[in-house]
Amino acid sequence: MLDTQPISVRSQTEMENPLVWPIFEVLKQKPSGWKVHTLSSHLGALGFMPTLDTSAEKDLFKRNFLIMNALFQLQETLYPEKWLQVEAMDIELSPMFRRSIHYINLDDPLRDYYMEWSNYEANDGEVKRLLNEFWTRYRRFVGGGEKETNFSRLQALRLFELDDTATDNEIRKTWRKLAMRWHPDRETGNAERFRVLCEAWHILRKDV
């Protein structure tokens, strides 16, 4: 049976996967016809998928894991406004119609597996280092510079319309909400505003 409880009541993932936004941009340009391996190749061509392991088998596994993790995070972020079908051989982004039968299955064992970072076969420090490298690439991709910004944590929180009592979950949830609102591929988007929010999130994400 599908668990249709509101996504907002679920605990957030422990780490934000920065592949979420490059994948969203790719799917906006081409909503269907993707498989995990073709998406991986395309992200590699864009500079987002470096070699992750000296072992070819482990490298392939880790690439697939990161993409599936990002897809499930994006599915949750877009729902219920849009539906993202997450299947290894059939990835598709589509509008959510009024009588849509699409629901996120919170009991899906595949989803549980890919949302659990320990299954990446690396310790927390290695995963965070990898995600930091991805995030640095993405900041450059959206126009962020190589240098750290002059934002303080408090200034970043104010951009998120939060105060210094905000919890990690509140910060992470607000980032996703603002990113979806201002992403330049959306009708309400603004590239410069999105870039500034990315810089603020870069400051805040170090603590969450």
Contacts in CASP RR format, 6 or more apart in sequence:
PFRMAT RR
TARGET T0000
AUTHOR 0000-0000-0000
METHOD contacts of the structure
MODEL  1
MLDTQPISVRSQTEMENPLVWPIFEVLKQKPSGWKVHTLSSHLGALGFMP
TLDTSAEKDLFKRNFLIMNALFQLQETLYPEKWLQVEAMDIELSPMFRRS
IHYINLDDPLRDYYMEWSNYEANDGEVKRLLNEFWTRYRRFVGGGEKETN
FSRLQALRLFELDDTATDNEIRKTWRKLAMRWHPDRETGNAERFRVLCEA
WHILRKDV
1 107 0 8 1.000
2 103 0 8 1.000
2 105 0 8 1.000
2 107 0 8 1.000
3 103 0 8 1.000
3 105 0 8 1.000
3 106 0 8 1.000
3 107 0 8 1.000
4 103 0 8 1.000
5 106 0 8 1.000
7 76 0 8 1.000
7 79 0 8 1.000
7 104 0 8 1.000
8 173 0 8 1.000
10 76 0 8 1.000
10 106 0 8 1.000
11 169 0 8 1.000
12 168 0 8 1.000
12 169 0 8 1.000
12 172 0 8 1.000
12 173 0 8 1.000
13 73 0 8 1.000
13 115 0 8 1.000
13 117 0 8 1.000
13 172 0 8 1.000
14 117 0 8 1.000
15 117 0 8 1.000
15 127 0 8 1.000
15 128 0 8 1.000
15 131 0 8 1.000
16 73 0 8 1.000
16 131 0 8 1.000
16 172 0 8 1.000
16 175 0 8 1.000
16 201 0 8 1.000
16 205 0 8 1.000
17 66 0 8 1.000
17 69 0 8 1.000
17 70 0 8 1.000
17 73 0 8 1.000
17 131 0 8 1.000
17 134 0 8 1.000
18 131 0 8 1.000
18 134 0 8 1.000
18 135 0 8 1.000
18 137 0 8 1.000
18 138 0 8 1.000
19 43 0 8 1.000
19 48 0 8 1.000
19 66 0 8 1.000
19 67 0 8 1.000
19 69 0 8 1.000
19 70 0 8 1.000
19 134 0 8 1.000
20 70 0 8 1.000
20 73 0 8 1.000
20 74 0 8 1.000
20 77 0 8 1.000
21 138 0 8 1.000
21 142 0 8 1.000
21 179 0 8 1.000
21 183 0 8 1.000
22 43 0 8 1.000
22 46 0 8 1.000
22 48 0 8 1.000
22 138 0 8 1.000
22 141 0 8 1.000
23 39 0 8 1.000
23 43 0 8 1.000
23 67 0 8 1.000
23 70 0 8 1.000
23 71 0 8 1.000
23 74 0 8 1.000
24 74 0 8 1.000
24 183 0 8 1.000
24 185 0 8 1.000
25 185 0 8 1.000
26 34 0 8 1.000
26 39 0 8 1.000
26 42 0 8 1.000
26 43 0 8 1.000
26 46 0 8 1.000
27 34 0 8 1.000
27 84 0 8 1.000
27 91 0 8 1.000
27 93 0 8 1.000
28 93 0 8 1.000
28 185 0 8 1.000
31 92 0 8 1.000
31 93 0 8 1.000
31 94 0 8 1.000
32 91 0 8 1.000
32 92 0 8 1.000
32 93 0 8 1.000
32 94 0 8 1.000
33 90 0 8 1.000
33 91 0 8 1.000
33 92 0 8 1.000
34 90 0 8 1.000
34 91 0 8 1.000
34 92 0 8 1.000
35 88 0 8 1.000
35 89 0 8 1.000
35 90 0 8 1.000
35 91 0 8 1.000
36 64 0 8 1.000
36 67 0 8 1.000
36 68 0 8 1.000
36 88 0 8 1.000
36 89 0 8 1.000
36 91 0 8 1.000
37 64 0 8 1.000
39 67 0 8 1.000
39 91 0 8 1.000
40 49 0 8 1.000
40 63 0 8 1.000
40 64 0 8 1.000
40 67 0 8 1.000
43 49 0 8 1.000
43 67 0 8 1.000
44 50 0 8 1.000
46 141 0 8 1.000
47 137 0 8 1.000
48 134 0 8 1.000
48 137 0 8 1.000
48 138 0 8 1.000
48 141 0 8 1.000
49 63 0 8 1.000
50 133 0 8 1.000
51 59 0 8 1.000
52 58 0 8 1.000
52 59 0 8 1.000
52 62 0 8 1.000
52 63 0 8 1.000
52 66 0 8 1.000
52 130 0 8 1.000
53 59 0 8 1.000
53 61 0 8 1.000
53 62 0 8 1.000
58 121 0 8 1.000
61 121 0 8 1.000
62 120 0 8 1.000
62 121 0 8 1.000
62 122 0 8 1.000
64 88 0 8 1.000
65 114 0 8 1.000
65 119 0 8 1.000
65 120 0 8 1.000
66 120 0 8 1.000
68 86 0 8 1.000
68 88 0 8 1.000
68 114 0 8 1.000
69 114 0 8 1.000
69 115 0 8 1.000
69 117 0 8 1.000
71 84 0 8 1.000
71 86 0 8 1.000
71 91 0 8 1.000
72 86 0 8 1.000
72 111 0 8 1.000
72 114 0 8 1.000
72 115 0 8 1.000
73 115 0 8 1.000
74 84 0 8 1.000
75 83 0 8 1.000
75 84 0 8 1.000
75 86 0 8 1.000
75 104 0 8 1.000
76 104 0 8 1.000
77 176 0 8 1.000
77 180 0 8 1.000
78 84 0 8 1.000
78 93 0 8 1.000
78 180 0 8 1.000
79 96 0 8 1.000
79 104 0 8 1.000
80 96 0 8 1.000
81 96 0 8 1.000
82 93 0 8 1.000
82 94 0 8 1.000
82 95 0 8 1.000
82 96 0 8 1.000
83 93 0 8 1.000
83 94 0 8 1.000
83 95 0 8 1.000
83 96 0 8 1.000
83 100 0 8 1.000
83 102 0 8 1.000
84 91 0 8 1.000
84 92 0 8 1.000
84 93 0 8 1.000
84 94 0 8 1.000
85 91 0 8 1.000
85 92 0 8 1.000
85 93 0 8 1.000
85 94 0 8 1.000
86 111 0 8 1.000
96 102 0 8 1.000
104 111 0 8 1.000
105 111 0 8 1.000
113 119 0 8 1.000
117 124 0 8 1.000
117 127 0 8 1.000
120 127 0 8 1.000
122 130 0 8 1.000
135 202 0 8 1.000
135 205 0 8 1.000
138 198 0 8 1.000
139 145 0 8 1.000
139 198 0 8 1.000
139 199 0 8 1.000
139 202 0 8 1.000
140 146 0 8 1.000
142 191 0 8 1.000
142 194 0 8 1.000
142 195 0 8 1.000
142 198 0 8 1.000
143 195 0 8 1.000
144 195 0 8 1.000
144 198 0 8 1.000
144 199 0 8 1.000
149 199 0 8 1.000
149 202 0 8 1.000
149 203 0 8 1.000
151 159 0 8 1.000
151 199 0 8 1.000
151 200 0 8 1.000
151 203 0 8 1.000
152 203 0 8 1.000
153 164 0 8 1.000
153 203 0 8 1.000
153 204 0 8 1.000
153 207 0 8 1.000
154 164 0 8 1.000
155 200 0 8 1.000
156 199 0 8 1.000
156 200 0 8 1.000
156 201 0 8 1.000
156 203 0 8 1.000
156 204 0 8 1.000
157 163 0 8 1.000
157 164 0 8 1.000
157 166 0 8 1.000
157 171 0 8 1.000
157 204 0 8 1.000
159 196 0 8 1.000
159 197 0 8 1.000
159 200 0 8 1.000
160 166 0 8 1.000
160 171 0 8 1.000
160 174 0 8 1.000
160 175 0 8 1.000
160 178 0 8 1.000
160 197 0 8 1.000
160 200 0 8 1.000
160 204 0 8 1.000
161 174 0 8 1.000
162 170 0 8 1.000
162 171 0 8 1.000
162 174 0 8 1.000
166 174 0 8 1.000
168 207 0 8 1.000
168 208 0 8 1.000
171 204 0 8 1.000
171 208 0 8 1.000
172 208 0 8 1.000
175 197 0 8 1.000
175 201 0 8 1.000
175 204 0 8 1.000
175 205 0 8 1.000
178 197 0 8 1.000
179 194 0 8 1.000
179 197 0 8 1.000
179 198 0 8 1.000
179 201 0 8 1.000
180 186 0 8 1.000
181 188 0 8 1.000
181 189 0 8 1.000
182 188 0 8 1.000
182 189 0 8 1.000
182 190 0 8 1.000
182 193 0 8 1.000
182 194 0 8 1.000
182 197 0 8 1.000
183 189 0 8 1.000
183 194 0 8 1.000
184 190 0 8 1.000
184 191 0 8 1.000
184 194 0 8 1.000
END
